[in-house]
Amino acid sequence: MAILIRSLFRRSNGDSHHSLSPPTEPPIDDTRITKARPEVLPYHILLDIFLYAVEQDPVQSEHGGRLSRWDSHESLNTMPLICSAWEDAATTALYRSVALLGGDKARSFLDTLHYYPEHGLKVRYLVIRVGDHREECEDDTGLAEDSLDLVRVLTLCPNLHHLQVRPLHHGARTALLAALATLNLESLVCAPRLGISDRDWATGLYAANDLALAHPSLKSFELEFGGAGSPPAVALPPLMSPLPLFLPLVELRLHCDLSDQTLWALLSACQLLEVCDVYFEKLLPSKQTARAMRASAASIKLLRFVCNPTLEQLELFDPSTHEPIFDQLLPYQQHLQRLSISATEISTNIFRLIPPSLVNLEIQSFNHVGSFIYSQHLIDHLLDPSLDFGALESLVLYDSADAWVEENVEAMRHACEARGIRFTFLPDEELSQ
């Protein structure tokens, strides 16, 4: 540990906040200097060392969502016991990020906070969930009690900034929304573990009109529930006041069945969005949705907007009466760099609308349904010398291999290459949410 601390201390000296100026006078005899030992380092240096030791590359982190990720600091649990001089810094680092995986963990943590309430003030990152084994079970015995105990922890961590809520029993809904209302979170992830669909016992934890989750302090918000085969989202009564007219969200990810009105209200309030990822399993009214998304048109840089409607909706879909959302929206998105979109929400006119900042374009088609299908009109747009495609480097198209014969794929590839654009065609079975 001493070797690790000295190594980390050398790294921390490179940080501008804690750098030590090199001597400008002739060096002094080393024997006259009392060297700093790890156990007597200043608190803030020790804290930085402990945090550096446990914080990894976010891509490799275990907790959080697609937009923000982090690790718990439980690996530091023995550090406060090694040296009394380390105790304060190690304890602060230990409680900075906590993951409670199940009701027993929650109750143990509640007991700790009963005797040491000051530890709750140290928590900045928190994950609450019923545990891997329970998430995979349909049996909900004891889950309501476990979920309520997990939510109780929120009320004892007033300085919490980052929270992930994995699926809880729907009986904790009222307590969860009430607890969230008392916090000033910077990021909130309400999403299941990847690969685990909603369970019956979790259905109803969130609702189709849950504006309440988007707290005015949030910079990053992820909400995921429902999905193919899941019961439809319910319209439970809202438990908090309506959204403010402005939300400071910079990152937003919605993979759920919010009501149209809730989605429009949320998007209209987000005027600073830079990253937006929206996945719905229904078609959205195009004019109202485009109008709501105009709020962030000037700031958005990375955008994924995919509607994967049911077969019943697709059978009724008429492209001639549906003005694609992004035909209306793209002229206003002058800083957009990456766009991933479903074919129902764009037409072949996209090549007349591409903003000069766009670098990567991905279109997901659904078996000829939509306004973006192969035609000579599409090739003509690509080869039109009067059109400027700005920074566009790549076009990726997902569709049924039956919908695009090899000759059409090659025609698109040659037309794109003539404009310096890399074209890739991928079968739609390679698509994932």
C-alpha positions as CSV (number, residue, x, y, z in Angstrom):
1,M,0.0,0.0,0.0
2,A,2.8,2.4,0.8
3,I,4.3,1.8,-2.7
4,L,0.9,2.4,-4.3
5,I,0.4,5.6,-2.3
6,R,3.8,7.0,-3.2
7,S,3.2,6.1,-6.9
8,L,-0.2,7.8,-6.8
9,F,1.2,10.7,-4.9
10,R,3.7,11.3,-7.7
11,R,0.8,11.4,-10.1
12,S,-1.2,13.8,-7.9
13,N,1.7,16.2,-8.0
14,G,1.0,16.6,-11.7
15,D,-2.4,18.0,-11.0
16,S,-2.6,21.8,-11.2
17,H,-4.6,22.0,-7.9
18,H,-1.9,20.2,-5.9
19,S,1.3,20.8,-7.8
20,L,4.5,21.5,-5.9
21,S,6.7,24.2,-7.5
22,P,10.2,23.1,-8.3
23,P,13.0,24.7,-6.2
24,T,14.5,27.9,-7.7
25,E,17.4,28.0,-5.2
26,P,20.4,25.5,-5.0
27,P,19.2,22.1,-3.6
28,I,19.4,21.7,0.1
29,D,21.0,18.7,1.7
30,D,18.5,15.9,1.8
31,T,19.4,15.0,5.4
32,R,17.9,18.3,6.5
33,I,14.5,17.5,5.0
34,T,11.8,15.5,6.8
35,K,10.2,13.6,4.0
36,A,6.4,13.4,4.0
37,R,5.2,9.9,4.9
38,P,1.8,8.6,3.6
39,E,0.3,8.5,7.0
40,V,0.9,12.3,7.5
41,L,0.0,13.5,4.1
42,P,-2.6,16.3,4.1
43,Y,-6.3,15.2,4.0
44,H,-7.0,16.5,0.5
45,I,-3.9,14.7,-0.9
46,L,-4.9,11.4,0.8
47,L,-8.5,11.9,-0.5
48,D,-7.3,12.4,-4.1
49,I,-5.1,9.3,-3.8
50,F,-7.9,7.1,-2.6
51,L,-10.3,8.4,-5.2
52,Y,-7.7,7.9,-8.0
53,A,-7.1,4.3,-6.8
54,V,-10.8,3.3,-7.2
55,E,-12.0,5.5,-10.1
56,Q,-11.7,3.7,-13.5
57,D,-12.4,4.5,-17.1
58,P,-16.1,5.1,-17.1
59,V,-16.5,2.8,-20.1
60,Q,-15.4,-0.1,-17.9
61,S,-17.5,1.0,-14.9
62,E,-20.1,-1.3,-13.5
63,H,-22.9,1.1,-12.6
64,G,-24.9,3.9,-14.2
65,G,-26.4,4.0,-17.7
66,R,-25.5,4.6,-21.3
67,L,-24.7,8.3,-20.7
68,S,-23.0,8.4,-17.3
69,R,-21.3,5.5,-15.6
70,W,-19.3,5.0,-12.3
71,D,-18.1,2.4,-9.8
72,S,-18.8,1.9,-6.1
73,H,-15.9,2.4,-3.7
74,E,-16.4,-0.6,-1.5
75,S,-12.9,-1.8,-2.3
76,L,-11.7,0.9,0.1
77,N,-13.6,-0.6,3.1
78,T,-10.4,-1.7,4.9
79,M,-8.5,1.5,4.3
80,P,-9.9,3.5,7.3
81,L,-8.7,0.6,9.6
82,I,-5.1,0.5,8.4
83,C,-3.9,3.8,9.8
84,S,-5.7,6.3,12.0
85,A,-4.2,9.2,10.1
86,W,-5.9,7.8,6.9
87,E,-9.3,7.3,8.5
88,D,-11.0,10.6,7.6
89,A,-9.9,10.7,4.0
90,A,-10.5,6.9,3.4
91,T,-13.9,7.1,5.0
92,T,-14.9,10.0,2.8
93,A,-13.7,8.2,-0.3
94,L,-15.4,5.0,0.8
95,Y,-18.9,6.6,1.2
96,R,-18.6,8.8,-1.8
97,S,-19.9,6.1,-4.1
98,V,-22.2,3.3,-2.7
99,A,-24.0,0.4,-4.3
100,L,-26.8,-1.2,-2.3
101,L,-27.6,-4.6,-4.0
102,G,-30.6,-5.9,-2.1
103,G,-32.7,-5.4,0.9
104,D,-30.2,-6.8,3.4
105,K,-27.5,-4.4,2.1
106,A,-30.0,-1.5,2.5
107,R,-30.9,-2.4,6.1
108,S,-27.3,-2.8,7.0
109,F,-26.5,0.6,5.5
110,L,-29.5,2.1,7.4
111,D,-28.2,0.7,10.6
112,T,-24.8,2.4,9.9
113,L,-26.4,5.7,9.2
114,H,-28.4,5.4,12.4
115,Y,-25.2,5.4,14.4
116,Y,-23.1,7.6,12.0
117,P,-25.6,9.9,10.2
118,E,-22.6,12.0,9.0
119,H,-21.7,9.2,6.6
120,G,-24.9,9.8,4.7
121,L,-23.7,13.4,4.0
122,K,-20.6,12.0,2.2
123,V,-22.6,10.0,-0.4
124,R,-22.4,11.5,-3.9
125,Y,-23.0,8.4,-6.1
126,L,-25.6,5.8,-5.2
127,V,-27.1,2.7,-6.8
128,I,-30.2,1.0,-5.4
129,R,-31.5,-2.3,-6.7
130,V,-33.1,-5.5,-5.4
131,G,-30.1,-7.5,-6.5
132,D,-29.1,-9.6,-9.6
133,H,-30.8,-12.8,-8.4
134,R,-34.1,-11.1,-7.5
135,E,-34.2,-9.1,-10.7
136,E,-34.2,-12.3,-12.7
137,C,-37.1,-13.9,-10.6
138,E,-40.8,-13.5,-11.2
139,D,-41.4,-14.2,-7.5
140,D,-42.0,-10.9,-5.6
141,T,-42.0,-12.2,-2.1
142,G,-40.4,-9.6,0.2
143,L,-39.5,-7.3,-2.7
144,A,-41.9,-4.6,-1.6
145,E,-40.3,-4.3,1.8
146,D,-36.8,-4.5,0.3
147,S,-37.6,-1.8,-2.2
148,L,-39.0,0.6,0.4
149,D,-35.9,0.1,2.5
150,L,-33.7,0.9,-0.5
151,V,-35.7,4.1,-1.1
152,R,-35.4,5.1,2.6
153,V,-31.7,5.4,2.1
154,L,-32.3,8.3,-0.3
155,T,-33.8,10.4,2.5
156,L,-30.6,10.1,4.5
157,C,-28.2,11.2,1.7
158,P,-29.1,14.9,1.1
159,N,-25.9,15.6,-0.8
160,L,-26.5,12.9,-3.4
161,H,-25.6,14.0,-7.0
162,H,-25.8,10.9,-9.1
163,L,-28.3,8.1,-8.7
164,Q,-29.2,4.9,-10.5
165,V,-32.5,3.2,-9.7
166,R,-32.7,-0.4,-11.0
167,P,-36.1,-2.0,-11.1
168,L,-37.9,-1.8,-7.7
169,H,-41.2,-3.2,-6.7
170,H,-44.0,-0.9,-7.9
171,G,-45.2,-0.6,-4.3
172,A,-42.2,1.8,-3.7
173,R,-43.4,4.3,-6.4
174,T,-44.9,6.9,-4.1
175,A,-42.0,6.8,-1.7
176,L,-39.5,6.9,-4.6
177,L,-41.0,10.0,-6.3
178,A,-41.3,11.8,-2.9
179,A,-37.7,11.1,-2.1
180,L,-36.5,12.3,-5.5
181,A,-38.3,15.5,-5.0
182,T,-36.0,16.3,-2.0
183,L,-32.7,15.8,-3.9
184,N,-30.7,18.1,-6.2
185,L,-29.4,15.4,-8.5
186,E,-27.1,16.1,-11.4
187,S,-27.7,12.7,-13.1
188,L,-30.5,10.2,-12.7
189,V,-30.6,6.7,-14.3
190,C,-33.9,4.9,-14.1
191,A,-33.1,1.8,-16.1
192,P,-32.9,-2.0,-15.7
193,R,-29.7,-4.0,-16.1
194,L,-29.0,-4.6,-19.7
195,G,-30.7,-7.7,-21.0
196,I,-33.2,-7.9,-18.2
197,S,-36.7,-7.0,-19.2
198,D,-39.3,-5.5,-16.9
199,R,-40.9,-7.9,-14.4
200,D,-44.6,-7.9,-13.5
201,W,-43.6,-6.8,-10.0
202,A,-41.9,-3.7,-11.4
203,T,-44.6,-2.7,-13.8
204,G,-46.1,0.6,-12.6
205,L,-43.0,1.9,-10.8
206,Y,-42.9,4.5,-13.6
207,A,-45.8,5.9,-15.5
208,A,-46.5,7.2,-19.0
209,N,-47.0,10.8,-17.6
210,D,-44.1,10.9,-15.1
211,L,-42.9,14.5,-15.6
212,A,-42.0,14.4,-11.9
213,L,-38.8,12.4,-12.6
214,A,-37.2,15.3,-14.6
215,H,-36.0,17.4,-11.6
216,P,-34.9,21.0,-12.3
217,S,-31.4,20.3,-11.2
218,L,-30.7,17.4,-13.6
219,K,-28.0,17.6,-16.3
220,S,-28.2,14.0,-17.4
221,F,-31.4,11.9,-17.3
222,E,-32.1,8.3,-18.5
223,L,-35.4,6.6,-18.3
224,E,-36.1,3.1,-19.6
225,F,-39.1,0.9,-19.0
226,G,-41.6,-1.1,-21.0
227,G,-40.4,-2.7,-24.3
228,A,-41.5,-5.4,-26.7
229,G,-43.9,-7.7,-25.0
230,S,-44.3,-5.5,-21.9
231,P,-47.7,-4.3,-20.7
232,P,-48.6,-0.8,-22.0
233,A,-47.4,2.1,-19.8
234,V,-50.1,3.2,-17.4
235,A,-51.2,6.8,-16.9
236,L,-50.9,7.0,-13.1
237,P,-51.7,10.4,-11.5
238,P,-48.7,12.7,-11.3
239,L,-47.4,13.1,-7.8
240,M,-45.5,16.4,-8.1
241,S,-45.9,19.8,-9.8
242,P,-45.6,20.1,-13.6
243,L,-42.3,20.7,-15.3
244,P,-40.7,24.1,-15.2
245,L,-40.5,25.9,-18.6
246,F,-36.7,25.3,-18.6
247,L,-34.6,22.3,-17.7
248,P,-30.8,22.4,-17.8
249,L,-30.5,18.9,-19.2
250,V,-27.5,18.4,-21.4
251,E,-28.0,14.6,-21.9
252,L,-31.3,12.8,-22.3
253,R,-32.1,9.1,-23.0
254,L,-35.7,7.9,-23.2
255,H,-36.4,4.2,-24.0
256,C,-40.0,4.0,-22.8
257,D,-43.6,4.6,-23.5
258,L,-44.2,8.1,-22.3
259,S,-47.4,9.7,-23.4
260,D,-47.1,12.1,-26.3
261,Q,-48.0,15.1,-24.2
262,T,-45.4,14.1,-21.6
263,L,-42.7,13.7,-24.2
264,W,-43.5,17.1,-25.8
265,A,-43.5,18.9,-22.5
266,L,-40.1,17.3,-21.6
267,L,-38.5,18.1,-25.0
268,S,-39.9,21.6,-25.0
269,A,-38.3,22.4,-21.7
270,C,-34.8,21.1,-22.8
271,Q,-33.1,24.1,-24.5
272,L,-29.5,23.0,-23.8
273,L,-29.5,19.4,-24.9
274,E,-26.3,18.2,-26.6
275,V,-27.0,14.4,-26.5
276,C,-30.4,12.9,-27.0
277,D,-31.4,9.3,-27.4
278,V,-35.1,8.5,-27.9
279,Y,-36.5,5.1,-28.6
280,F,-40.2,4.5,-28.9
281,E,-42.2,1.5,-30.0
282,K,-44.9,3.6,-31.6
283,L,-45.3,6.4,-34.2
284,L,-45.4,9.9,-32.9
285,P,-47.4,12.8,-34.3
286,S,-44.7,14.5,-36.5
287,K,-45.7,18.2,-36.3
288,Q,-46.0,18.4,-32.5
289,T,-42.9,16.3,-32.0
290,A,-40.8,18.4,-34.3
291,R,-42.1,21.6,-32.7
292,A,-41.1,20.3,-29.2
293,M,-37.6,19.3,-30.4
294,R,-37.0,22.8,-31.9
295,A,-36.2,23.9,-28.3
296,S,-32.8,22.2,-28.4
297,A,-32.2,22.5,-32.2
298,A,-29.4,25.0,-31.8
299,S,-27.5,23.0,-29.2
300,I,-27.9,19.3,-30.1
301,K,-24.8,17.5,-31.3
302,L,-25.5,13.8,-31.0
303,L,-29.0,12.6,-31.7
304,R,-30.6,9.1,-31.9
305,F,-34.3,9.1,-32.6
306,V,-35.8,5.7,-33.4
307,C,-39.5,4.8,-33.7
308,N,-40.0,1.1,-34.0
309,P,-43.8,0.8,-34.3
310,T,-46.0,-2.2,-34.0
311,L,-47.0,-4.2,-37.1
312,E,-50.5,-2.9,-36.7
313,Q,-49.3,0.7,-36.9
314,L,-47.1,-0.1,-39.8
315,E,-50.0,-1.5,-41.7
316,L,-51.9,1.8,-41.3
317,F,-48.9,4.0,-42.0
318,D,-49.2,6.2,-45.1
319,P,-46.0,8.1,-46.0
320,S,-48.0,10.4,-48.3
321,T,-49.9,11.9,-45.3
322,H,-47.0,11.8,-42.9
323,E,-44.5,14.7,-43.0
324,P,-41.3,13.2,-41.5
325,I,-40.1,14.8,-38.3
326,F,-36.6,15.5,-39.5
327,D,-37.7,16.9,-42.8
328,Q,-39.1,19.7,-40.6
329,L,-36.3,19.8,-38.0
330,L,-32.9,19.4,-39.8
331,P,-32.8,23.0,-41.1
332,Y,-32.6,24.2,-37.5
333,Q,-30.0,21.7,-36.3
334,Q,-26.8,23.6,-37.4
335,H,-24.5,22.0,-34.9
336,L,-25.6,18.4,-35.3
337,Q,-22.6,16.0,-35.7
338,R,-24.2,12.5,-35.5
339,L,-27.7,11.4,-36.4
340,S,-29.2,8.0,-36.0
341,I,-32.8,7.9,-37.2
342,S,-35.7,5.6,-38.3
343,A,-36.8,5.7,-41.9
344,T,-40.3,6.7,-40.9
345,E,-39.0,10.1,-39.7
346,I,-36.9,11.1,-42.8
347,S,-37.4,11.2,-46.6
348,T,-34.9,11.1,-49.4
349,N,-35.0,14.9,-49.2
350,I,-32.5,14.6,-46.3
351,F,-29.7,15.2,-48.8
352,R,-31.1,18.7,-49.4
353,L,-31.4,19.3,-45.6
354,I,-28.1,18.0,-44.2
355,P,-26.6,20.6,-41.9
356,P,-22.9,21.4,-42.7
357,S,-21.8,20.0,-39.3
358,L,-23.2,16.5,-39.8
359,V,-20.4,13.9,-39.9
360,N,-22.2,10.5,-39.4
361,L,-25.7,9.6,-40.6
362,E,-27.4,6.3,-39.7
363,I,-30.9,5.4,-41.0
364,Q,-32.8,2.4,-39.7
365,S,-35.5,1.2,-42.1
366,F,-38.4,-1.2,-41.5
367,N,-39.0,-3.3,-44.6
368,H,-39.9,-0.6,-47.1
369,V,-42.1,1.3,-44.6
370,G,-41.2,4.9,-44.5
371,S,-40.2,7.7,-46.8
372,F,-36.6,6.7,-47.1
373,I,-36.5,3.9,-49.7
374,Y,-34.3,3.2,-52.7
375,S,-35.1,5.1,-55.8
376,Q,-33.4,6.9,-58.7
377,H,-34.5,10.1,-57.0
378,L,-32.2,9.2,-54.1
379,I,-29.2,8.6,-56.4
380,D,-29.9,11.9,-58.3
381,H,-29.7,13.8,-55.0
382,L,-26.4,12.2,-54.1
383,L,-24.9,13.1,-57.5
384,D,-26.4,16.6,-57.7
385,P,-23.3,18.9,-57.8
386,S,-25.4,21.8,-56.5
387,L,-25.8,20.1,-53.2
388,D,-23.2,20.6,-50.5
389,F,-23.0,17.7,-48.0
390,G,-20.6,19.6,-45.7
391,A,-18.7,17.4,-43.3
392,L,-20.6,14.2,-44.0
393,E,-18.2,11.2,-43.9
394,S,-20.4,8.1,-43.5
395,L,-23.9,6.9,-44.2
396,V,-25.0,3.6,-42.6
397,L,-28.3,2.1,-43.7
398,Y,-30.1,-0.8,-41.8
399,D,-32.8,-2.5,-43.8
400,S,-34.1,-5.9,-44.9
401,A,-31.8,-7.5,-47.3
402,D,-34.9,-8.4,-49.4
403,A,-35.7,-4.7,-49.7
404,W,-32.3,-3.7,-51.2
405,V,-31.1,-5.9,-54.1
406,E,-27.3,-6.0,-54.6
407,E,-27.5,-3.7,-57.6
408,N,-29.2,-0.9,-55.6
409,V,-26.6,-1.3,-52.7
410,E,-23.8,-0.9,-55.3
411,A,-25.5,2.1,-56.9
412,M,-25.7,3.8,-53.5
413,R,-22.1,2.9,-52.7
414,H,-20.8,4.4,-55.9
415,A,-22.9,7.5,-55.6
416,C,-21.6,8.1,-52.1
417,E,-18.0,7.4,-53.0
418,A,-18.3,10.0,-55.7
419,R,-19.0,12.5,-53.0
420,G,-16.4,11.2,-50.5
421,I,-19.0,9.5,-48.3
422,R,-18.5,6.0,-46.9
423,F,-21.7,3.9,-47.4
424,T,-22.4,0.8,-45.4
425,F,-25.5,-1.4,-45.8
426,L,-26.3,-3.8,-42.9
427,P,-29.2,-6.2,-42.5
428,D,-31.8,-5.1,-40.1
429,E,-31.3,-8.2,-37.9
430,E,-28.1,-6.6,-36.7
431,L,-30.1,-3.8,-35.1
432,S,-30.3,-3.4,-31.4
433,Q,-31.9,-0.9,-29.1
